[in-house]
């Protein structure tokens, strides 16, 4: 299955988008931090073979997407949802399946809850519902400790310097160090992520997602209506950044919820364990919904 990179003009940005497949059923894949569209390399062929047109964009502030705004307010969740809506509109697709990992999943949660555009299916990987995350950060000392980096990212300048110093050594360690099975994080993969993070303005833009969430909140703070879209959560249980207890209570926010937990798989679930993730995706997406 051929994967091609396109440029898509949407919401004032020139998005770099990896595309596979064709047709009017769009699977839009939203990556997390500190990733890029490259993180979906194992899922694009599968989804295309299932009859989807698959788009995996570099999100605002990341990779080859331009421009990369400097101001924190440009990364408010409301603006990020506008990007997703604009990409969907640009696709002209008639049905939308939204798939997100990490921060991309955070945007996907907000997008589905706010019903910005109709969705056929929602797939979330290793990020809790925002309401649960907010509660856990207030009450769960273990999770608060794991989330130390979110607070560090509020500092000006220092996080950008630390992440990109020594040819992006911290970015490389984030993937290789956290992964349980490191076989899919070869030197060339780590080079790709380190190079993307070192593009002009990229690291500032990437970290500004966290700054905007902490300082501005916007629709990330709710209120949270129940999501009616059928939703699949895939969760690597060996996530060093997010405890598995963050799954608890999700059914209060989602009407039709399926959870698949993967033992001994890290936060980088779709990259680390595509041999497990892809069959789960294929079975759930193909199953009829009542």
Backbone torsions as a table, in degrees:
resi	resn	phi	psi	omega
1	UNK	NA	125.7	-178.0
2	UNK	-78.7	133.1	172.6
3	UNK	-113.6	123.6	-179.3
4	UNK	-119.4	149.6	176.3
5	UNK	-98.7	126.9	179.1
6	UNK	-116.3	162.4	170.3
7	UNK	-108.2	124.2	-178.2
8	UNK	-119.0	119.4	176.5
9	UNK	-83.9	122.0	-178.2
10	UNK	-158.2	131.2	174.4
11	UNK	56.2	33.5	178.2
12	UNK	83.6	6.9	179.9
13	UNK	-118.4	156.3	173.6
14	UNK	-107.9	95.0	-174.1
15	UNK	-83.2	133.1	167.8
16	UNK	-84.5	122.4	-172.6
17	UNK	-130.3	124.5	169.4
18	UNK	-83.4	131.7	-174.5
19	UNK	-128.0	139.2	171.0
20	UNK	-141.8	151.2	178.9
21	UNK	77.5	-177.9	-179.1
22	UNK	-154.2	171.3	178.7
23	UNK	114.9	-174.7	-174.0
24	UNK	-105.2	14.7	171.3
25	UNK	-106.3	109.5	-175.1
26	UNK	-98.1	130.0	166.1
27	UNK	-106.6	111.1	-177.4
28	UNK	-103.1	117.3	-173.1
29	UNK	-106.1	121.1	-175.8
30	UNK	-109.3	119.2	-176.4
31	UNK	-82.1	173.8	179.8
32	UNK	-113.9	-161.7	-179.3
33	UNK	-102.3	137.6	-5.5
34	UNK	-99.9	59.6	-170.8
35	UNK	-95.6	-152.5	178.2
36	UNK	-169.3	-175.3	178.1
37	UNK	-58.0	-24.2	-178.7
38	UNK	-60.9	-22.3	-176.6
39	UNK	-67.0	-15.6	-178.9
40	UNK	-99.6	16.6	-173.9
41	UNK	-59.8	-29.0	-179.5
42	UNK	-85.7	-18.0	-176.7
43	UNK	-96.0	-27.0	-177.0
44	UNK	-57.5	-48.6	-179.9
45	UNK	-62.5	-40.8	179.3
46	UNK	-59.4	-51.2	-176.1
47	UNK	-65.1	-36.8	177.0
48	UNK	-64.3	-40.4	178.6
49	UNK	-65.5	-25.2	178.4
50	UNK	-82.6	-0.4	176.4
51	UNK	100.8	7.5	177.4
52	UNK	-89.2	149.8	158.4
53	UNK	-88.7	121.5	-172.4
54	UNK	-108.2	129.6	173.8
55	UNK	-120.3	128.5	173.4
56	UNK	-124.9	98.3	-177.7
57	UNK	-88.7	152.2	159.1
58	UNK	-71.6	120.1	-176.2
59	UNK	-76.4	170.5	-177.4
60	UNK	-49.7	126.6	179.9
61	UNK	90.2	-9.1	-172.7
62	UNK	-109.9	152.3	165.5
63	UNK	50.3	-128.8	-174.7
64	UNK	-94.2	1.3	176.0
65	UNK	-74.3	134.9	-178.1
66	UNK	-133.3	154.7	-4.9
67	UNK	-77.7	176.3	177.0
68	UNK	-116.0	94.4	-175.2
69	UNK	-58.3	147.5	179.6
70	UNK	-85.0	-36.1	-170.0
71	UNK	-74.5	141.6	-179.7
72	UNK	-60.3	-38.5	-175.9
73	UNK	-61.4	-21.2	179.0
74	UNK	-69.2	-12.8	-176.1
75	UNK	-109.8	15.0	173.0
76	UNK	-57.9	143.6	-177.4
77	UNK	-55.7	-32.4	178.5
78	UNK	-60.8	-41.1	179.1
79	UNK	-69.0	-38.5	-179.3
80	UNK	-65.7	-37.4	175.8
81	UNK	-65.9	-35.0	176.2
82	UNK	-60.8	-38.0	177.6
83	UNK	-61.7	-45.2	-179.7
84	UNK	-62.1	-44.5	178.9
85	UNK	-61.3	-42.1	-178.9
86	UNK	-66.4	-37.5	176.5
87	UNK	-65.7	-42.2	177.2
88	UNK	-61.1	-45.6	179.3
89	UNK	-62.0	-40.3	-179.4
90	UNK	-66.0	-27.3	-178.6
91	UNK	-72.4	-28.0	-175.6
92	UNK	69.5	12.4	-176.5
93	UNK	-71.1	153.0	-178.9
94	UNK	-95.1	-21.8	175.7
95	UNK	-138.3	144.2	-171.2
96	UNK	-126.9	126.4	167.1
97	UNK	-110.9	123.0	-176.6
98	UNK	-105.0	126.3	-176.7
99	UNK	-125.4	126.0	-177.5
100	UNK	-137.4	147.8	174.6
101	UNK	-127.0	139.8	176.3
102	UNK	54.7	-127.2	-178.5
103	UNK	-60.5	-34.4	176.0
104	UNK	-60.6	-34.5	176.0
105	UNK	-71.0	-34.3	175.5
106	UNK	-60.7	-43.5	176.2
107	UNK	-64.8	-40.9	-179.8
108	UNK	-63.1	-42.4	175.2
109	UNK	-55.7	-51.1	-177.7
110	UNK	-63.5	-40.0	-179.0
111	UNK	-62.3	-45.0	-179.2
112	UNK	-69.0	-42.2	-178.7
113	UNK	-64.9	-37.2	-179.8
114	UNK	-85.8	-3.6	176.5
115	UNK	51.9	47.7	-178.0
116	UNK	-64.6	-40.2	172.3
117	UNK	-141.6	151.4	177.4
118	UNK	-62.9	138.4	178.9
119	UNK	-122.2	140.0	174.9
120	UNK	-81.7	-45.1	180.0
121	UNK	-143.1	156.7	176.8
122	UNK	-132.2	129.1	177.3
123	UNK	-123.3	127.0	-176.8
124	UNK	-120.2	132.4	179.2
125	UNK	-125.3	117.7	171.3
126	UNK	52.1	45.1	165.0
127	UNK	-147.6	131.9	-179.9
128	UNK	-76.1	165.1	171.0
129	UNK	-57.1	139.4	-175.9
130	UNK	-56.3	-34.0	179.2
131	UNK	-65.9	-38.8	178.5
132	UNK	-69.9	-40.1	178.1
133	UNK	-60.9	-44.1	-179.8
134	UNK	-61.9	-42.5	179.0
135	UNK	-65.3	-42.8	-178.4
136	UNK	-66.6	-35.4	178.1
137	UNK	-66.8	-24.9	178.3
138	UNK	-84.9	-30.6	-167.6
139	UNK	-118.0	-19.1	-171.5
140	UNK	-107.0	101.6	-176.1
141	UNK	-62.7	-38.1	179.9
142	UNK	-61.7	-42.6	179.2
143	UNK	-70.3	-37.7	177.6
144	UNK	-59.2	-40.5	178.7
145	UNK	-66.1	-41.9	178.8
146	UNK	-64.1	-26.6	-175.8
147	UNK	-93.0	20.8	-176.7
148	UNK	-54.0	-36.6	-175.4
149	UNK	-63.4	-30.7	178.6
150	UNK	-62.0	-36.1	179.1
151	UNK	-76.6	-39.1	175.4
152	UNK	-59.1	-36.8	-178.5
153	UNK	-67.0	-11.2	178.3
154	UNK	-77.0	-15.9	179.1
155	UNK	-70.5	147.4	179.1
156	UNK	-81.5	128.2	168.9
157	UNK	80.5	-46.2	-173.7
158	UNK	-59.9	-43.7	179.3
159	UNK	-61.2	-38.6	178.9
160	UNK	-62.1	-45.4	179.8
161	UNK	-62.9	-45.7	-177.6
162	UNK	-64.1	-36.5	-176.9
163	UNK	-73.3	-32.6	-173.8
164	UNK	-100.8	-9.9	-179.2
165	UNK	-60.2	151.9	177.8
166	UNK	54.0	49.0	177.5
167	UNK	58.2	42.0	175.9
168	UNK	70.0	35.1	-177.5
169	UNK	-58.9	-38.8	-179.8
170	UNK	-66.1	-35.4	176.8
171	UNK	-64.7	-44.8	179.1
172	UNK	-60.1	-44.0	-179.0
173	UNK	-65.7	-32.9	-179.3
174	UNK	-58.7	-40.4	179.6
175	UNK	-80.1	-56.8	-173.3
176	UNK	-67.1	-38.1	-177.4
177	UNK	-71.8	-36.7	-178.1
178	UNK	-81.9	-26.7	-176.2
179	UNK	-66.0	140.5	173.8
180	UNK	-82.0	-55.5	172.1
181	UNK	-95.0	110.2	-172.8
182	UNK	-91.8	5.1	-171.2
183	UNK	-65.4	-25.7	179.2
184	UNK	-91.7	4.4	178.0
185	UNK	-114.3	64.2	-179.4
186	UNK	-74.6	165.9	-179.1
187	UNK	-54.0	-36.7	-179.2
188	UNK	-69.3	-33.5	176.2
189	UNK	-67.0	-45.2	179.1
190	UNK	-64.5	-36.4	176.7
191	UNK	-60.9	-41.0	-178.5
192	UNK	-62.0	-47.6	-179.0
193	UNK	-67.6	-40.1	179.1
194	UNK	-64.1	-39.9	179.7
195	UNK	-66.8	-42.4	178.5
196	UNK	-61.6	-40.8	-178.5
197	UNK	-68.3	-24.5	-177.9
198	UNK	-92.5	3.4	173.9
199	UNK	-63.0	149.3	-177.9
200	UNK	-54.6	124.1	176.9
201	UNK	81.6	-7.4	-173.0
202	UNK	-69.3	-49.1	-175.2
203	UNK	-64.0	-38.0	176.6
204	UNK	-62.6	-45.1	179.4
205	UNK	-62.7	-42.9	-178.8
206	UNK	-61.7	-44.7	-178.7
207	UNK	-74.6	-26.4	178.3
208	UNK	-63.1	-21.7	173.6
209	UNK	-58.1	-43.8	179.9
210	UNK	-70.4	-39.6	-179.9
211	UNK	-64.0	-42.9	-180.0
212	UNK	-65.0	-40.1	-179.5
213	UNK	-63.3	-42.3	-177.3
214	UNK	-75.5	-38.3	-171.1
215	UNK	-91.8	-30.8	-169.8
216	UNK	-116.8	-36.8	174.4
217	UNK	70.6	-69.3	-176.5
218	UNK	58.8	-139.8	-176.6
219	UNK	-72.2	-3.4	174.6
220	UNK	-69.1	-16.2	-179.2
221	UNK	-96.5	6.3	176.8
222	UNK	83.4	-165.4	6.4
223	UNK	-66.1	162.8	-170.3
224	UNK	-116.7	97.6	173.6
225	UNK	-67.9	157.7	177.7
226	UNK	-67.2	132.4	178.0
227	UNK	-80.3	124.2	-179.6
228	UNK	-88.8	-19.7	-179.1
229	UNK	-65.1	130.9	174.1
230	UNK	-54.7	130.7	-169.9
231	UNK	-129.5	132.6	174.2
232	UNK	-111.6	129.1	171.5
233	UNK	-110.9	127.1	174.0
234	UNK	-113.4	126.3	-170.6
235	UNK	-134.7	117.4	170.3
236	UNK	-74.7	118.0	-172.3
237	UNK	-71.8	-18.7	-179.3
238	UNK	-93.3	32.7	178.8
239	UNK	-70.5	119.0	-178.7
240	UNK	-77.3	-16.7	-175.7
241	UNK	-101.0	-25.1	-173.6
242	UNK	-136.0	120.3	-178.2
243	UNK	-72.1	148.7	-177.9
244	UNK	-65.7	-19.8	177.5
245	UNK	-64.9	-14.7	178.3
246	UNK	-70.5	-8.2	172.3
247	UNK	-76.0	-26.6	-174.4
248	UNK	-62.2	130.7	177.2
249	UNK	91.2	-1.0	-178.5
250	UNK	-62.1	-32.2	-177.4
251	UNK	-65.1	-13.1	175.1
252	UNK	-74.1	-16.8	-176.0
253	UNK	-113.0	-4.6	-176.0
254	UNK	-135.7	125.6	-177.1
255	UNK	-70.6	-44.1	-173.9
256	UNK	-122.9	93.0	-170.1
257	UNK	-119.1	132.3	171.8
258	UNK	-122.4	131.2	178.9
259	UNK	-120.0	131.1	174.7
260	UNK	-122.8	116.5	-179.0
261	UNK	-100.6	134.4	-176.7
262	UNK	-114.7	106.4	177.9
263	UNK	-64.5	148.4	174.1
264	UNK	58.8	31.3	174.2
265	UNK	-125.2	139.0	-173.9
266	UNK	-85.5	-172.6	176.8
267	UNK	-56.5	-31.9	-174.8
268	UNK	-83.8	52.7	-162.6
269	UNK	-59.5	-47.4	-173.8
270	UNK	-75.0	-19.7	176.4
271	UNK	-89.5	-39.9	-175.6
272	UNK	-74.1	-38.1	-173.0
273	UNK	-129.6	53.2	179.2
274	UNK	-61.8	-26.6	179.6
275	UNK	-66.1	-21.0	176.3
276	UNK	-102.1	-42.3	-177.8
277	UNK	-64.4	-45.0	-174.2
278	UNK	-62.8	-43.4	175.2
279	UNK	-63.4	-34.9	176.2
280	UNK	-63.1	-47.1	177.9
281	UNK	-58.2	-49.2	-175.5
282	UNK	-61.5	-45.0	-178.3
283	UNK	-65.1	-45.3	-175.9
284	UNK	-69.9	-41.5	-179.1
285	UNK	-67.5	-30.8	-177.9
286	UNK	-82.7	-18.6	-175.8
287	UNK	-73.0	136.0	177.9
288	UNK	-68.3	146.8	177.4
289	UNK	-108.3	142.4	178.4
290	UNK	-88.9	NA	NA
